[in-house]
Amino acid sequence: MPVGTVKFYHSEKGYGFIETDEEDEDVFFHITEVSGFTPEEDDEVEFEIEEGDKGPRAVSVKMV
């Protein structure tokens, strides 16, 4: 599983982006794919990547 850092999270809208060395761009995630915690900037997370309509997106996001 890739590991990255939450770069941005908009709690009111329920989405954010994860920065990782494995992807050229930050990876989008939605709160529905986060399990067991509320994301905050600089949290270290692991996740899986799926190809979404607008590019890669993180699924099964968990704290490291």
Buried (B, 14 or more C-beta within 10 A) or exposed (E): EBEBBBBEBEEEEEBBBBBBEEBEEBBBBBBEBBEEEEBEEEBEBBBEBEEEEEEBBBBBBBEE
